[in-house]
């Protein structure tokens, strides 16, 4: 062995020790595989039995995310939400359903994780881009870095989901208390009937024009596949809730512009490029939740409409682009035809 080689090797090993110790302390359940079992009640989750390290893990995940609010690290609602999902706070949790599998601390599907993986949420090159392999397998599939541990990937995914869908952890918990649902994961007793007729009315007040442009390549706003249908209408035309649910508004300046997410019994829809939002909070079908615009990366006035069902339809419509599913969504075209023509 060359002179100094042993010292160099010991130095390299010593450099890895803090990383291994940190990851081991952060992932107490990383090596066990938990599966769906008895699910806690709402009353039990109001006082969840969270691991002592949970909030420390959350603080680290927020710091590494690059875009989550720091004040969430002390939120009392995050452990309540995880408790309700029935995962036992385990990164190895797995549950199976028709065409879907849910994994990890928040019981999310891989497709749901891809929806909030980044970077479109914040357009920040410094944010953590989640990796499906790290999300599912951690260090078994990814480089040994703290950001690649399952606990960090899964916590960031769950908190970004909360931000995108509900805005704040408190709103997410109140929605759970009201409806029993956080994401597509179906607790015992949930309706598993495949989606058939989810919309009660056309999202944009008629007359409107649209075509099946799902899956088409879009270069504006950063290259991406178009994961909805563009409903063309004049600026200011009312955008309506196609079903009853919780309406939450967001805005950005580079992609979706002003947009409103509506979370209902069968899934959620998103209306983007709005000129302004309308009624928010819990709304009835037909409520005006926004107005057609051309904000974000829109090149002309329209409502970008996408549909993300909790229960995937038995037969998936395939768009002319060849795509039937992108992330957790499906082509809304056949469903729009039922109410917009």
C-alpha positions as CSV (number, residue, x, y, z in Angstrom):
1,X,0.0,0.0,0.0
2,X,1.5,3.4,-0.9
3,X,2.6,5.7,1.9
4,X,-0.4,7.8,3.1
5,X,-3.0,5.6,1.4
6,X,-4.3,4.2,4.7
7,X,-4.6,7.6,6.1
8,X,-6.5,8.9,3.1
9,X,-8.9,5.9,3.3
10,X,-9.5,6.5,7.1
11,X,-10.1,10.2,6.3
12,X,-12.7,9.3,3.6
13,X,-14.4,6.8,6.0
14,X,-14.5,9.4,8.8
15,X,-16.1,11.9,6.4
16,X,-19.0,9.4,5.8
17,X,-19.6,8.7,9.5
18,X,-21.6,11.9,10.2
19,X,-23.8,11.4,7.1
20,X,-24.6,7.8,8.1
21,X,-25.3,8.7,11.7
22,X,-27.6,11.6,10.7
23,X,-29.5,9.5,8.2
24,X,-29.8,6.6,10.7
25,X,-31.3,8.9,13.4
26,X,-33.7,10.5,10.9
27,X,-35.0,7.2,9.5
28,X,-35.9,5.0,12.4
29,X,-38.4,3.0,10.3
30,X,-36.5,3.1,7.1
31,X,-35.7,-0.6,7.0
32,X,-39.1,-2.0,8.0
33,X,-42.0,-2.5,5.6
34,X,-45.3,-1.5,7.1
35,X,-48.6,-2.3,5.4
36,X,-52.1,-1.1,5.7
37,X,-53.6,-2.3,9.0
38,X,-56.1,-1.0,11.6
39,X,-56.6,2.7,11.0
40,X,-56.7,5.3,13.8
41,X,-59.8,7.3,14.5
42,X,-60.2,11.1,14.2
43,X,-60.3,11.3,18.0
44,X,-57.0,9.4,18.3
45,X,-55.4,11.6,15.7
46,X,-56.3,14.8,17.5
47,X,-53.6,13.7,20.0
48,X,-51.3,11.7,17.7
49,X,-48.5,9.4,19.1
50,X,-45.8,10.8,16.8
51,X,-42.1,9.7,17.1
52,X,-40.0,12.0,19.3
53,X,-37.9,12.8,16.2
54,X,-40.8,13.8,13.9
55,X,-40.5,17.6,14.2
56,X,-36.7,17.4,13.9
57,X,-37.2,15.4,10.7
58,X,-39.7,18.0,9.4
59,X,-37.3,20.9,10.1
60,X,-34.6,19.2,8.1
61,X,-36.9,18.3,5.2
62,X,-38.1,22.0,5.1
63,X,-34.6,23.3,5.0
64,X,-33.6,20.9,2.3
65,X,-36.7,21.5,0.2
66,X,-35.7,25.0,-0.6
67,X,-39.3,26.3,-0.9
68,X,-41.4,25.2,2.1
69,X,-42.4,27.6,4.9
70,X,-40.1,27.3,7.9
71,X,-42.9,27.9,10.4
72,X,-44.4,24.6,9.3
73,X,-41.7,22.8,11.3
74,X,-43.7,23.4,14.5
75,X,-47.1,22.8,13.1
76,X,-49.3,20.6,15.3
77,X,-51.4,19.6,12.3
78,X,-48.7,17.7,10.3
79,X,-48.5,14.7,12.8
80,X,-52.3,14.7,12.9
81,X,-52.5,14.3,9.1
82,X,-49.9,11.5,9.1
83,X,-51.7,9.8,11.9
84,X,-55.0,9.9,9.9
85,X,-53.3,8.3,6.9
86,X,-52.6,5.3,9.1
87,X,-49.0,4.8,8.1
88,X,-47.6,4.6,11.6
89,X,-45.2,7.3,10.6
90,X,-43.3,4.6,8.6
91,X,-41.3,5.3,5.4
92,X,-41.9,1.7,4.5
93,X,-45.7,1.8,4.5
94,X,-47.3,0.2,1.5
95,X,-51.0,-0.2,0.5
96,X,-52.5,-1.4,-2.8
97,X,-55.7,-0.6,-4.7
98,X,-57.1,-0.7,-8.2
99,X,-54.3,0.5,-10.5
100,X,-52.6,2.3,-7.7
101,X,-50.1,1.8,-4.9
102,X,-49.6,4.2,-1.9
103,X,-46.4,4.4,0.0
104,X,-44.5,6.3,2.7
105,X,-45.3,8.5,5.6
106,X,-48.2,10.4,4.0
107,X,-49.5,7.4,2.0
108,X,-49.0,9.0,-1.4
109,X,-48.9,7.5,-4.8
110,X,-45.9,7.8,-7.0
111,X,-48.0,9.8,-9.5
112,X,-49.0,12.3,-6.8
113,X,-45.3,12.7,-5.8
114,X,-44.5,13.5,-9.4
115,X,-47.1,16.2,-9.4
116,X,-45.2,18.2,-6.8
117,X,-41.7,17.0,-7.5
118,X,-40.6,20.4,-8.9
119,X,-39.5,22.6,-10.3
120,X,-42.7,24.1,-11.7
121,X,-44.0,24.9,-8.2
122,X,-41.6,27.7,-7.5
123,X,-39.4,28.1,-10.6
124,X,-36.4,28.0,-8.2
125,X,-33.3,26.3,-9.5
126,X,-32.2,25.8,-5.8
127,X,-35.3,23.8,-4.7
128,X,-35.1,20.1,-4.1
129,X,-36.3,18.1,-7.1
130,X,-37.8,14.9,-5.8
131,X,-36.7,11.6,-7.3
132,X,-39.2,8.7,-7.7
133,X,-36.5,6.2,-6.9
134,X,-35.4,8.0,-3.7
135,X,-39.0,8.6,-2.7
136,X,-39.7,4.8,-2.9
137,X,-36.3,3.3,-2.0
138,X,-34.1,6.0,-0.5
139,X,-30.4,5.0,-0.2
140,X,-31.1,1.6,-1.7
141,X,-31.5,3.3,-5.1
142,X,-29.9,6.7,-4.7
143,X,-26.6,8.3,-3.7
144,X,-26.0,8.4,0.0
145,X,-26.9,12.0,0.7
146,X,-29.4,13.2,3.3
147,X,-31.7,14.8,0.7
148,X,-32.1,11.3,-0.9
149,X,-33.3,9.5,2.3
150,X,-36.8,8.3,2.1
151,X,-37.9,10.3,5.1
152,X,-36.8,13.6,3.6
153,X,-38.2,12.8,0.1
154,X,-41.6,11.7,1.6
155,X,-41.9,14.6,4.1
156,X,-41.1,17.1,1.4
157,X,-43.6,15.5,-1.0
158,X,-46.4,15.4,1.7
159,X,-45.8,19.1,2.7
160,X,-45.7,20.3,-0.9
161,X,-49.0,18.4,-1.5
162,X,-50.5,20.2,1.5
163,X,-49.2,23.6,0.1
164,X,-50.6,23.0,-3.4
165,X,-53.9,21.4,-2.5
166,X,-54.8,23.2,0.8
167,X,-52.4,26.1,1.3
168,X,-51.7,25.4,4.9
169,X,-51.6,22.3,7.2
170,X,-54.5,23.6,9.3
171,X,-56.8,23.7,6.3
172,X,-55.7,20.2,5.3
173,X,-56.5,18.8,8.7
174,X,-59.9,20.6,8.8
175,X,-60.7,19.1,5.4
176,X,-59.8,15.7,6.7
177,X,-62.1,16.2,9.7
178,X,-64.9,17.3,7.4
179,X,-64.5,14.8,4.6
180,X,-62.2,12.0,5.8
181,X,-59.9,12.5,2.8
182,X,-56.4,13.8,2.3
183,X,-55.3,12.5,-1.1
184,X,-56.2,9.5,-3.3
185,X,-55.4,7.0,-0.5
186,X,-58.7,5.3,0.4
187,X,-59.1,4.5,4.1
188,X,-61.4,1.6,5.0
189,X,-64.9,2.3,3.9
190,X,-64.0,4.8,1.2
191,X,-65.8,4.7,-2.2
192,X,-63.6,2.7,-4.7
193,X,-66.1,3.0,-7.6
194,X,-64.2,4.0,-10.8
195,X,-64.9,7.5,-12.0
196,X,-67.7,7.7,-14.5
197,X,-69.6,11.1,-14.5
198,X,-67.7,13.4,-12.2
199,X,-68.9,16.8,-13.5
200,X,-72.3,18.4,-13.1
201,X,-71.7,21.2,-15.4
202,X,-69.2,22.8,-17.9
203,X,-66.4,24.5,-15.9
204,X,-66.7,27.6,-18.1
205,X,-70.0,29.2,-18.9
206,X,-70.9,28.4,-22.5
207,X,-70.4,29.0,-25.4
208,X,-66.9,27.6,-25.3
209,X,-64.4,26.0,-27.6
210,X,-61.9,23.2,-26.8
211,X,-60.2,20.2,-28.3
212,X,-58.4,17.2,-27.1
213,X,-54.9,18.7,-26.7
214,X,-54.0,16.5,-23.7
215,X,-50.4,15.3,-23.8
216,X,-49.2,17.7,-26.5
217,X,-45.7,19.1,-26.0
218,X,-45.6,22.7,-24.7
219,X,-42.4,24.7,-24.9
220,X,-43.6,27.8,-23.0
221,X,-43.2,27.9,-19.2
222,X,-40.4,25.3,-19.5
223,X,-40.9,22.3,-21.7
224,X,-43.7,20.0,-20.4
225,X,-46.5,17.8,-21.7
226,X,-49.9,19.5,-21.6
227,X,-51.8,17.7,-18.8
228,X,-55.2,19.2,-19.4
229,X,-57.6,20.7,-22.0
230,X,-57.6,24.4,-22.8
231,X,-61.2,25.8,-22.8
232,X,-61.2,28.9,-24.9
233,X,-63.4,31.8,-23.9
234,X,-63.2,35.6,-23.6
235,X,-61.3,37.2,-20.7
236,X,-63.7,37.6,-17.7
237,X,-66.0,34.7,-18.6
238,X,-67.0,33.0,-15.3
239,X,-65.3,29.8,-14.3
240,X,-67.6,27.5,-12.3
241,X,-67.2,24.7,-9.9
242,X,-68.1,21.5,-11.8
243,X,-68.9,19.8,-8.5
244,X,-69.1,20.7,-4.8
245,X,-65.8,21.0,-2.9
246,X,-63.0,23.1,-1.4
247,X,-61.7,25.8,-3.6
248,X,-58.1,27.0,-3.0
249,X,-56.4,29.8,-4.9
250,X,-52.7,30.1,-5.8
251,X,-50.7,32.3,-8.2
252,X,-47.3,32.3,-9.9
253,X,-45.8,34.5,-12.6
254,X,-44.3,32.0,-15.0
255,X,-46.5,29.0,-15.4
256,X,-50.1,28.6,-14.4
257,X,-50.6,32.3,-13.5
258,X,-53.6,32.6,-11.2
259,X,-55.2,29.2,-10.6
260,X,-57.8,27.6,-8.4
261,X,-57.9,24.0,-7.3
262,X,-61.2,22.4,-6.4
263,X,-61.1,19.3,-4.2
264,X,-64.2,17.2,-4.3
265,X,-65.5,13.8,-3.4
266,X,-64.1,12.0,-6.5
267,X,-60.9,13.9,-7.0
268,X,-59.7,17.4,-7.8
269,X,-59.6,19.8,-10.8
270,X,-57.4,22.8,-11.5
271,X,-58.4,25.9,-13.4
272,X,-55.3,27.9,-14.5
273,X,-54.4,31.3,-16.2
274,X,-57.3,33.0,-14.5
275,X,-57.7,36.8,-14.5
276,X,-58.8,36.6,-10.9
277,X,-60.3,34.1,-8.5
278,X,-63.9,34.0,-7.3
279,X,-65.5,32.4,-4.4
280,X,-63.1,30.3,-2.3
281,X,-63.5,27.9,0.6
282,X,-66.3,25.3,0.5
283,X,-68.5,25.9,-2.5
284,X,-71.5,24.2,-4.2
285,X,-71.5,23.0,-7.8
286,X,-72.0,26.0,-10.0
287,X,-70.4,28.6,-7.8
288,X,-68.1,31.0,-9.7
289,X,-64.6,30.3,-8.5
290,X,-62.7,32.3,-11.0
291,X,-62.7,34.2,-14.3
292,X,-61.0,33.4,-17.6
293,X,-57.7,35.1,-18.2
294,X,-54.3,34.8,-19.8
295,X,-51.9,34.9,-16.9
296,X,-48.8,32.8,-16.4
297,X,-47.4,31.4,-19.7
298,X,-50.8,31.6,-21.5
299,X,-50.6,33.0,-25.1
300,X,-54.3,33.7,-25.4
301,X,-57.4,33.8,-23.1
302,X,-58.5,30.4,-21.9
303,X,-59.1,28.2,-18.8
304,X,-56.5,25.4,-18.6
305,X,-58.6,22.6,-17.0
306,X,-57.2,19.4,-15.7
307,X,-58.8,16.5,-13.9
308,X,-57.2,14.3,-11.2
309,X,-59.6,11.5,-10.1
310,X,-59.1,9.6,-6.8
311,X,-60.4,6.5,-8.5
312,X,-59.1,5.9,-12.0
313,X,-61.7,5.1,-14.7
314,X,-62.0,1.5,-15.9
315,X,-61.4,2.5,-19.5
316,X,-58.9,5.3,-20.0
317,X,-59.5,7.6,-23.0
318,X,-56.3,8.0,-25.1
319,X,-55.7,11.4,-26.6
320,X,-54.5,12.0,-30.2
321,X,-51.1,12.6,-28.6
322,X,-51.1,9.0,-27.5
323,X,-51.3,9.8,-23.7
324,X,-54.0,8.6,-21.4
325,X,-52.4,9.6,-18.1
326,X,-49.8,12.2,-17.0
327,X,-48.8,12.2,-13.4
328,X,-52.0,11.7,-11.3
329,X,-54.3,13.1,-14.0
330,X,-56.3,11.7,-16.8
331,X,-57.5,13.3,-20.1
332,X,-60.6,15.3,-19.1
333,X,-61.9,15.5,-22.8
334,X,-64.6,12.8,-22.6
335,X,-65.8,14.1,-19.3
336,X,-66.0,17.7,-20.7
337,X,-68.0,16.4,-23.7
338,X,-70.7,15.2,-21.3
339,X,-71.4,18.7,-19.9
340,X,-70.0,21.3,-22.4
341,X,-71.6,20.3,-25.6
